[in-house]
Structure formats: C-alpha cells, structure tokens
Amino acid sequence: MKIIISPSKTMKPTKHHLQMSTPIFNEKSKPLKHALLNLSIEEIEKTFQVSNKLAQNIFNGLKDQTLYPALFYYTGTVFKQLELKNYTHIEFDYINKHLHILDALYGVLKYSDGISFYRLDYLSQLDTFNLYSYWQSCIDELYEDEDLIINLASNEFSKQIHHQNMVTIDFCIEENGKMKRPSMHVKKARGQMLNYLITHQITSLDYLKLIDLDGYCYDKNLSNEHHFVMIKSVKK
C-alpha cells in the first residue's frame, strides 16, 4: 500500500536528525534541474506567473543547493497538519514504507529524500518538457505491482497515476444542502487524514469508512470502490 500526496510551493528547513536518502529518480530529474537553474528572473516570472519580487526570490533560492529531507522542508497546509515532532520510530517506519510525495521535478519522493529549494509544477511550461509525459513510464513502472494506492494528492498530481487499485479520498463540506470543496479546507483535511493514517498505522480501507475526522465522515451513498467521499456538515 502506498499513500500519495502533493508537494507544496512553500519550503522552509525544519530541524531534523535524519540521514537523508537520494530520490528514486534523481538521475532523471537532473535535466529538469538544469533547465530551472538556467532560467533568468524574467523567465521565472513568465514561467511561474509570479511577481518580479517573487521571481527574484525564486532565482536566488535556486542557487542554494543545500539539501533538506522532503517531509521536513515543505511547509504547505497539508504538511502543517503532521505531528513530526511527536512521531516515534514506529511512525517513521510507517511513513518510510507507505508514503510517497508526487513531484514534477523529482517524480516521486520518500520522506527522507534530500532536496534543495525549487519551484516546479505540472502546469509549468519548462523548455520543451511535457512533464506528464516525461515522468509517465517511470511512475507506471514504480506502481505496477502495488496492491493499493490511497490518493490524498491534488488532481494535478494524482492524474499522473494510472492504477486500477487507487482510491481517492474526497473531502466535501455540506452547507445548506450544497456540496463545496474549499481549497484550504480540503488541504487541511488531507493533512489531517495523513496524520491519522500515520499515527494509527492504518492499512485497511474498511477502517477508513469508520473514521470521524474533524467532523468528516464517510458517506456510503456517494462513495464507490475507487472514490471515498468524506462529508462534513455545517449550518449557517
């Protein structure tokens, strides 16, 4: 079983005592890294649709090749839900065995893989690279014999996975009879679910159906074998 999540655009080093590992597809990522490092500030601004000030920060950040373990470097909403400081070797063993971070630059990352600052997503127009095509055969081969994939990644990243046994966890808020998926709420719920899976060592899909996670509960009427809908009802 593998759990897949998306990376975040925000990154900041966190104290750790890990021995860093090397990304699975480190060699294949090198041409992409080279293309990133050769972007001018103006090209960064255009490629990532960011302000000139942010483009300058990205340009400067790319020059720093200091490595940090992935799970201790990303600072997006999903990652803020993880209780990294409280995890024991038992939790980290589970993370090492089950968690993969899908990524446009590295393909797939494990939690301890050493990465340096970068910015790249699948929607970026980077030279002549079609990033979905670039990574497809590697991803297909990696998951070919996997028995189950629990999808907590965004559609941008999870659409890279073509697997017959992938189950997507879909978080919805029901408000006055209407279903909504506010981005920040969904990201927070994904992080909370990941933290729950880690701290409870979950390996069974049936157990997911029993979870009450911050008010999100499994809805059997809206779910199917590949799509678990977790609904949180709010009243206004």
Rosetta silent file (secondary structure, phi, psi, omega in degrees, C-alpha in Angstrom):
SEQUENCE: MKIIISPSKTMKPTKHHLQMSTPIFNEKSKPLKHALLNLSIEEIEKTFQVSNKLAQNIFNGLKDQTLYPALFYYTGTVFKQLELKNYTHIEFDYINKHLHILDALYGVLKYSDGISFYRLDYLSQLDTFNLYSYWQSCIDELYEDEDLIINLASNEFSKQIHHQNMVTIDFCIEENGKMKRPSMHVKKARGQMLNYLITHQITSLDYLKLIDLDGYCYDKNLSNEHHFVMIKSVKK
SCORE:     score description
SCORE:     0.000 S_00000001
   1 L     0.000  135.903  174.415    0.000    0.000    0.000 S_00000001
   2 E  -125.889  144.444  173.124    1.156    3.492   -0.848 S_00000001
   3 E  -108.841  126.768  179.715   -0.273    6.856    0.193 S_00000001
   4 E  -110.807  138.900  175.948    0.324    9.642   -2.318 S_00000001
   5 E  -134.951  168.018  177.048    0.312   13.370   -1.564 S_00000001
   6 L   -93.362  156.380  172.087    1.309   16.548   -3.412 S_00000001
   7 L   -76.761 -177.877  173.786    4.319   18.722   -2.561 S_00000001
   8 L  -125.028  156.982  179.097    3.879   22.364   -1.576 S_00000001
   9 L   -76.935  -23.417 -179.222    5.234   25.533   -3.159 S_00000001
  10 L   -91.771  138.168 -176.612    6.326   26.858    0.226 S_00000001
  11 E  -142.117  138.133  177.350    9.522   25.475    1.753 S_00000001
  12 L  -157.424  129.608 -177.552   11.430   26.166    4.941 S_00000001
  13 L   -61.340  141.073  174.999   14.012   23.992    6.713 S_00000001
  14 L  -122.436  143.483 -179.508   12.942   22.288    9.941 S_00000001
  15 L   -58.050  139.403 -179.309   15.339   20.807   12.492 S_00000001
  16 L  -154.092  165.700  176.885   15.871   17.094   11.987 S_00000001
  17 L  -128.640   31.711 -176.063   18.237   14.266   12.826 S_00000001
  18 L   -85.797  148.933  165.709   17.645   12.196    9.707 S_00000001
  19 L   -89.870  114.127 -173.486   20.174   10.539    7.491 S_00000001
  20 L   -72.049  147.617  177.326   18.986   11.777    4.111 S_00000001
  21 E  -106.418  172.679  179.637   18.333    9.438    1.217 S_00000001
  22 L  -102.465  132.108 -179.983   18.608   10.005   -2.533 S_00000001
  23 L   -53.007  145.513 -176.843   15.414   10.387   -4.602 S_00000001
  24 L   -55.097  -43.804 -175.947   14.441    7.308   -6.595 S_00000001
  25 L  -109.142   40.539 -175.136   14.612    9.132   -9.920 S_00000001
  26 H   -58.858  -41.446 -179.296   17.432   11.527   -9.059 S_00000001
  27 H   -64.796  -41.593 -178.590   19.276   10.995  -12.355 S_00000001
  28 H   -69.563  -23.555  179.816   16.159   11.589  -14.438 S_00000001
  29 H   -78.209  -16.140 -173.544   15.462   14.816  -12.564 S_00000001
  30 H   -60.845  -42.624  176.622   18.840   16.327  -13.484 S_00000001
  31 H   -60.882  -34.523  177.779   17.838   17.718  -16.932 S_00000001
  32 H   -68.919  -41.864  177.436   14.865   19.438  -15.276 S_00000001
  33 H   -61.188  -42.287  179.673   17.101   20.895  -12.563 S_00000001
  34 H   -60.616  -43.808  179.306   19.486   22.142  -15.223 S_00000001
  35 H   -63.060  -40.603  178.716   16.635   23.856  -17.080 S_00000001
  36 H   -63.680  -45.951 -176.439   15.435   25.508  -13.846 S_00000001
  37 H   -65.839  -20.386 -178.641   18.896   26.757  -12.901 S_00000001
  38 L   -96.144    4.842  177.121   19.314   28.374  -16.298 S_00000001
  39 L   -76.798  137.162  172.523   16.136   30.451  -16.106 S_00000001
  40 L   -79.855  169.113  177.508   16.572   34.212  -15.855 S_00000001
  41 H   -58.680  -42.203 -179.759   14.484   36.253  -13.427 S_00000001
  42 H   -64.821  -39.123  178.999   12.289   37.385  -16.320 S_00000001
  43 H   -68.717  -37.176  176.531   11.826   33.782  -17.494 S_00000001
  44 H   -63.016  -44.250  179.576   10.923   32.669  -13.967 S_00000001
  45 H   -57.391  -42.843 -178.580    8.356   35.457  -13.757 S_00000001
  46 H   -75.910  -43.540 -176.381    6.769   34.285  -17.015 S_00000001
  47 H   -63.476  -41.847 -174.844    7.080   30.537  -16.446 S_00000001
  48 H  -104.811    3.222  177.780    5.502   30.538  -12.991 S_00000001
  49 L    53.304   54.025 -178.944    3.227   33.545  -13.413 S_00000001
  50 L  -123.218  167.807  178.205    4.640   35.296  -10.345 S_00000001
  51 L   -69.236  162.971  179.129    5.572   38.865   -9.455 S_00000001
  52 H   -62.077  -38.629 -179.876    9.033   40.195  -10.207 S_00000001
  53 H   -63.347  -45.097  179.194    9.855   40.255   -6.485 S_00000001
  54 H   -68.093  -36.003  177.608    8.879   36.597   -6.043 S_00000001
  55 H   -60.525  -40.605  177.777   10.738   35.700   -9.241 S_00000001
  56 H   -64.187  -40.001  178.734   13.900   37.240   -7.762 S_00000001
  57 H   -64.483  -41.176  178.422   13.417   35.210   -4.563 S_00000001
  58 H   -65.066  -43.687  179.110   12.982   32.013   -6.594 S_00000001
  59 H   -57.486  -47.023 -179.494   16.042   32.852   -8.705 S_00000001
  60 H   -67.680  -39.420 -179.467   18.177   33.347   -5.584 S_00000001
  61 H   -63.807  -37.693 -179.625   16.719   30.266   -3.903 S_00000001
  62 H   -63.167  -26.699 -178.572   17.556   28.024   -6.848 S_00000001
  63 H   -74.447  -20.401  179.151   21.237   28.922   -6.494 S_00000001
  64 L   -88.626  110.616 -176.036   21.318   27.458   -2.981 S_00000001
  65 L   -98.069   20.263  176.406   21.776   23.707   -3.389 S_00000001
  66 L   -62.886  133.963 -177.088   21.667   22.867    0.334 S_00000001
  67 L   -95.798  142.860  174.521   19.731   19.630    0.845 S_00000001
  68 E  -137.669  149.869  178.164   16.948   19.023    3.372 S_00000001
  69 E   -67.380  135.263 -170.154   14.712   15.958    3.870 S_00000001
  70 H   -51.873  -48.915 -173.984   11.486   16.461    1.917 S_00000001
  71 H   -67.913  -19.264  179.506    8.990   15.938    4.737 S_00000001
  72 H  -101.120    9.763 -176.266   10.878   18.439    6.911 S_00000001
  73 L  -115.823  -41.172  178.296   11.161   21.036    4.148 S_00000001
  74 E   -69.124  141.027 -177.126    7.668   21.527    2.707 S_00000001
  75 L  -127.934   17.835  179.363    5.511   23.916    4.740 S_00000001
  76 L   -67.484  175.756 -174.730    2.161   23.897    2.904 S_00000001
  77 H   -57.152  -42.548  178.853   -1.181   23.345    4.634 S_00000001
  78 H   -57.596  -46.672 -174.418   -1.085   19.549    4.275 S_00000001
  79 H   -72.284  -25.206  178.636    2.340   19.335    5.906 S_00000001
  80 H   -69.735  -15.328 -179.973    1.404   21.661    8.768 S_00000001
  81 L   -84.837   -8.853 -176.263   -1.077   19.024   10.000 S_00000001
  82 L   -85.359  137.226 -178.148    1.663   16.468   10.633 S_00000001
  83 L   -93.316   60.002 -173.049    2.931   15.978   14.179 S_00000001
  84 H   -56.054  -38.471 -176.334    6.546   15.464   13.098 S_00000001
  85 H   -68.485  -20.783 -176.610    7.999   16.366   16.483 S_00000001
  86 H  -100.299   -9.657 -178.122    5.899   13.677   18.184 S_00000001
  87 L   -68.196  139.662  174.750    6.462   10.812   15.768 S_00000001
  88 L   -99.036 -177.475  178.227    8.493    7.875   17.068 S_00000001
  89 H   -61.563  -25.850  179.019   10.481    5.367   15.028 S_00000001
  90 H   -66.148  -46.726  178.095    7.229    3.409   14.648 S_00000001
  91 H   -64.421  -42.028 -178.808    5.534    6.285   12.833 S_00000001
  92 H   -69.062  -30.533  173.882    8.602    6.970   10.707 S_00000001
  93 H   -63.694  -41.528  177.973    8.825    3.294    9.764 S_00000001
  94 H   -63.501  -45.849  179.329    5.222    3.524    8.561 S_00000001
  95 H   -59.887  -45.058 -178.834    5.975    6.735    6.638 S_00000001
  96 H   -62.087  -37.206 -177.190    9.043    5.182    5.050 S_00000001
  97 H   -79.241  -34.750 -167.151    7.099    2.132    3.940 S_00000001
  98 H  -115.666  -21.952 -171.007    3.878    3.776    2.755 S_00000001
  99 E   -95.851  130.998  172.045    4.240    7.493    1.945 S_00000001
 100 E  -126.796  136.188  173.740    5.166    8.924   -1.462 S_00000001
 101 E  -102.434  114.345  177.295    5.214   12.606   -2.421 S_00000001
 102 E   -74.279  145.325 -173.777    4.471   13.025   -6.124 S_00000001
 103 E  -154.692  142.039 -177.952    6.525   15.760   -7.712 S_00000001
 104 L   -75.479  -25.049  179.429    7.046   17.444  -11.084 S_00000001
 105 L   -91.194  -42.367 -174.672   10.814   17.822  -10.565 S_00000001
 106 L  -103.827   -6.384 -177.793   11.689   14.571   -8.794 S_00000001
 107 E    81.509  -73.127  178.374    8.870   12.299   -9.960 S_00000001
 108 E  -142.378  137.149  177.804    8.399   10.612   -6.581 S_00000001
 109 E  -122.834  141.712  166.939    9.936   11.443   -3.208 S_00000001
 110 L   -93.478  165.204 -170.279   10.209    9.495    0.023 S_00000001
 111 L   -60.996  -31.627 -174.982   10.072   11.436    3.276 S_00000001
 112 L   -96.667    2.064 -179.142   13.833   11.388    3.902 S_00000001
 113 E   -64.334  131.600 -179.497   14.952   12.218    0.359 S_00000001
 114 E   -78.503  124.670  179.126   17.290   15.200    0.291 S_00000001
 115 E  -132.763  151.925  174.650   16.019   18.068   -1.876 S_00000001
 116 L  -106.164  172.270 -177.231   17.103   21.658   -2.393 S_00000001
 117 L   -59.738  139.708  175.490   14.918   24.695   -2.972 S_00000001
 118 L  -161.856  172.146  170.583   12.976   24.704   -6.247 S_00000001
 119 L  -145.168  120.781  178.121    9.676   25.639   -7.783 S_00000001
 120 L  -166.991  131.409  171.736    8.005   23.482  -10.422 S_00000001
 121 L  -130.519  173.575 -174.884    4.553   22.073  -11.005 S_00000001
 122 L   -67.005  -18.788 -177.474    2.991   20.095  -13.830 S_00000001
 123 L   -88.432   -6.714 -178.771    1.403   23.200  -15.306 S_00000001
 124 L   -73.194  138.556  176.043    4.726   24.996  -15.768 S_00000001
 125 L   -93.030   92.099 -175.042    5.993   25.442  -19.324 S_00000001
 126 L  -106.300  105.007 -177.799    9.622   24.444  -18.838 S_00000001
 127 L    50.570 -129.795 -177.786   11.583   24.454  -22.094 S_00000001
 128 L  -101.758    9.364 -175.737   10.309   21.629  -24.312 S_00000001
 129 L   -77.297  128.331  163.158    9.405   19.300  -21.438 S_00000001
 130 L   -97.825  105.362 -168.403    5.898   17.864  -21.158 S_00000001
 131 H   -65.957  -33.515  176.230    6.204   16.885  -17.517 S_00000001
 132 H   -63.275  -47.074  179.236    3.370   14.350  -17.514 S_00000001
 133 H   -65.655  -38.308 -176.945    4.921   12.523  -20.470 S_00000001
 134 H   -59.389  -39.479 -175.024    8.407   12.903  -19.025 S_00000001
 135 H   -97.930   -9.297 -167.548    7.510   11.008  -15.845 S_00000001
 136 H   -58.092  -50.559 -175.981    4.793    8.636  -17.080 S_00000001
 137 H   -64.448  -37.543  178.048    6.799    5.474  -17.803 S_00000001
 138 H   -63.188  -45.663 -178.746    8.764    5.806  -14.537 S_00000001
 139 H   -65.873  -44.593  179.790    5.597    6.242  -12.497 S_00000001
 140 H   -58.317  -45.212 -178.512    3.794    3.389  -14.255 S_00000001
 141 H   -67.434  -39.068 -178.699    6.676    1.010  -13.621 S_00000001
 142 H   -61.217  -40.240 -174.454    7.072    2.065   -9.989 S_00000001
 143 L  -100.905    7.211 -175.015    3.444    1.297   -9.114 S_00000001
 144 L   -54.404  -41.594 -175.252    2.921   -1.643  -11.452 S_00000001
 145 L  -105.158   12.353 -179.881    2.880   -4.251   -8.678 S_00000001
 146 L   -73.478  135.879 -176.580    1.427   -2.073   -5.910 S_00000001
 147 L   -79.574  -30.041 -176.392   -1.661   -3.631   -4.322 S_00000001
 148 L  -156.237  139.442  173.287   -3.325   -0.365   -3.236 S_00000001
 149 E  -124.567  122.390  174.792   -2.823    3.391   -3.589 S_00000001
 150 E   -96.272  118.605 -173.050   -4.607    5.806   -1.256 S_00000001
 151 E   -96.775  109.925  173.589   -4.820    9.142   -3.025 S_00000001
 152 L  -116.064   18.032 -179.277   -4.555   12.269   -0.890 S_00000001
 153 L   -93.319  162.469  174.989   -2.951   14.300   -3.684 S_00000001
 154 L   -71.341  163.692 -178.897   -4.490   17.097   -5.756 S_00000001
 155 H   -61.182  -36.488  179.886   -5.837   16.259   -9.191 S_00000001
 156 H   -53.576  -38.060 -177.279   -2.859   17.999  -10.838 S_00000001
 157 H   -94.802  -41.755 -175.209   -0.540   15.369   -9.361 S_00000001
 158 H   -69.038  -21.956  178.305   -2.759   12.313   -8.944 S_00000001
 159 L   -66.757  -11.758  175.359   -3.763   12.319  -12.640 S_00000001
 160 L   -71.759  -21.781 -175.218   -0.205   11.114  -13.258 S_00000001
 161 L   -93.143  123.463  175.257   -1.169    7.793  -11.647 S_00000001
 162 L  -116.772   91.985 -174.180   -2.911    5.171  -13.790 S_00000001
 163 L  -140.218  133.916 -174.664   -3.617    2.333  -11.396 S_00000001
 164 L   -72.029  -17.732 -179.225   -6.628    0.062  -11.141 S_00000001
 165 L  -116.320   44.618  174.607   -6.487   -0.066   -7.350 S_00000001
 166 E  -101.067  131.574  178.328   -6.258    3.629   -6.483 S_00000001
 167 E  -114.535  119.309  179.043   -8.796    5.009   -4.018 S_00000001
 168 E   -90.805  130.361  176.311   -9.236    8.794   -3.932 S_00000001
 169 E   -94.783  116.383 -173.187  -10.294   10.367   -0.639 S_00000001
 170 E  -110.766  117.486 -178.131  -12.623   13.268   -1.469 S_00000001
 171 E   -99.748  126.265 -178.343  -13.386   15.826    1.253 S_00000001
 172 E  -130.419  148.034  173.044  -16.592   17.848    0.929 S_00000001
 173 E  -110.480  125.493  177.604  -18.396   20.372    3.082 S_00000001
 174 E   -98.560  116.929 -178.404  -22.189   20.237    3.009 S_00000001
 175 E  -128.842  113.674 -178.776  -23.687   23.636    3.716 S_00000001
 176 L    53.318   43.272  176.464  -27.429   24.170    3.446 S_00000001
 177 L    82.299    0.030 -179.036  -27.789   21.206    1.117 S_00000001
 178 E  -111.945  139.260  179.451  -24.934   22.270   -1.193 S_00000001
 179 E   -90.889  128.491  179.493  -21.617   20.445   -1.593 S_00000001
 180 E  -129.755  152.898  177.109  -18.489   22.586   -1.500 S_00000001
 181 L  -130.719   67.939  179.036  -14.777   21.843   -1.681 S_00000001
 182 L   -59.477  129.205 -172.113  -12.982   24.967   -0.362 S_00000001
 183 H   -52.379  -50.345 -176.164   -9.322   24.582   -1.264 S_00000001
 184 H   -67.009  -35.856  177.993   -7.812   25.365    2.142 S_00000001
 185 H   -65.828  -41.453  179.990  -10.331   23.157    3.962 S_00000001
 186 H   -65.163  -44.314  179.379   -9.592   20.259    1.607 S_00000001
 187 H   -61.681  -42.343  179.349   -5.822   20.657    2.025 S_00000001
 188 H   -63.272  -42.697 -179.552   -6.175   20.753    5.801 S_00000001
 189 H   -65.043  -38.675  177.401   -8.370   17.650    5.769 S_00000001
 190 H   -61.319  -43.650  178.795   -5.877   15.778    3.574 S_00000001
 191 H   -65.166  -40.012  178.619   -3.109   16.592    6.037 S_00000001
 192 H   -65.212  -39.520  178.392   -5.240   15.556    8.999 S_00000001
 193 H   -65.458  -42.917  178.159   -6.108   12.279    7.279 S_00000001
 194 H   -60.803  -44.651  178.973   -2.456   11.602    6.532 S_00000001
 195 H   -60.947  -39.024  178.694   -1.533   12.297   10.151 S_00000001
 196 H   -65.076  -45.626  179.408   -4.323    9.938   11.286 S_00000001
 197 H   -58.861  -41.021 -178.301   -3.142    7.170    8.961 S_00000001
 198 H   -67.821  -50.443 -174.141    0.403    7.575   10.278 S_00000001
 199 H   -72.476  -21.823  179.205   -0.414    7.713   13.996 S_00000001
 200 H  -106.871    3.343  175.586   -2.895    4.820   13.780 S_00000001
 201 L    54.789   46.003 -174.253   -0.823    2.713   11.359 S_00000001
 202 L   -75.636  130.368  175.344   -3.807    2.257    9.034 S_00000001
 203 L  -132.687    6.754 -176.899   -3.518   -0.341    6.271 S_00000001
 204 L  -117.906  128.752  176.346   -7.207   -1.224    5.804 S_00000001
 205 H   -64.988  -34.702 -179.166   -9.687    0.584    3.568 S_00000001
 206 H   -60.448  -34.721 -179.443  -12.551   -0.685    5.713 S_00000001
 207 H   -67.646  -31.997  179.611  -11.157    1.210    8.688 S_00000001
 208 H   -59.643  -32.330 -177.373  -11.234    4.455    6.700 S_00000001
 209 L   -69.589  -15.493 -176.458  -15.013    4.146    6.492 S_00000001
 210 L   -98.423   -7.456 -173.554  -15.257    4.303   10.292 S_00000001
 211 L   -75.324  135.468  167.258  -13.178    7.446   10.817 S_00000001
 212 E  -111.085  105.183 -172.397  -14.705   10.683   12.107 S_00000001
 213 E  -112.858  100.352 -179.958  -12.026   13.205   11.217 S_00000001
 214 L    53.005   35.754  178.859  -12.728   16.724   12.454 S_00000001
 215 L    94.055  -10.225  176.965  -16.380   16.169   11.509 S_00000001
 216 E   -83.487  126.459  179.621  -15.685   14.491    8.147 S_00000001
 217 E  -130.263  149.521 -179.852  -17.418   11.123    7.873 S_00000001
 218 E   -64.894  131.371  177.402  -17.612    8.507    5.128 S_00000001
 219 L  -110.199  106.649 -175.584  -20.782    8.733    3.011 S_00000001
 220 L   -69.188  -25.158 -178.666  -21.589    5.311    1.580 S_00000001
 221 L   -74.180  -29.180 -179.051  -24.286    6.666   -0.748 S_00000001
 222 L   -99.294   -6.699 -175.866  -21.905    8.994   -2.586 S_00000001
 223 L   -98.891  161.610  169.808  -18.879    6.709   -2.485 S_00000001
 224 E  -141.875 -174.109 -172.560  -17.734    3.781   -4.580 S_00000001
 225 L   -65.855  -19.682 -179.669  -14.788    1.379   -4.508 S_00000001
 226 L  -111.661    0.785 -173.298  -12.434    3.935   -6.083 S_00000001
 227 E  -146.955  103.090  178.064  -13.828    7.143   -4.587 S_00000001
 228 E   -95.740  119.009  179.703  -14.417    7.611   -0.867 S_00000001
 229 E   -98.247  121.669  177.508  -16.439   10.737   -0.113 S_00000001
 230 E  -108.256  119.298 -174.291  -15.925   12.232    3.356 S_00000001
 231 E  -113.150  137.363  174.740  -18.559   14.829    4.208 S_00000001
 232 E  -118.995  120.850 -177.892  -18.593   17.473    6.924 S_00000001
 233 E   -94.002  130.430  176.589  -21.937   19.140    7.536 S_00000001
 234 E  -129.460  150.139  179.559  -22.049   22.771    8.645 S_00000001
 235 L  -120.829  139.038  176.486  -25.006   25.041    9.258 S_00000001
 236 L  -131.862    0.000    0.000  -25.190   28.795    8.751 S_00000001
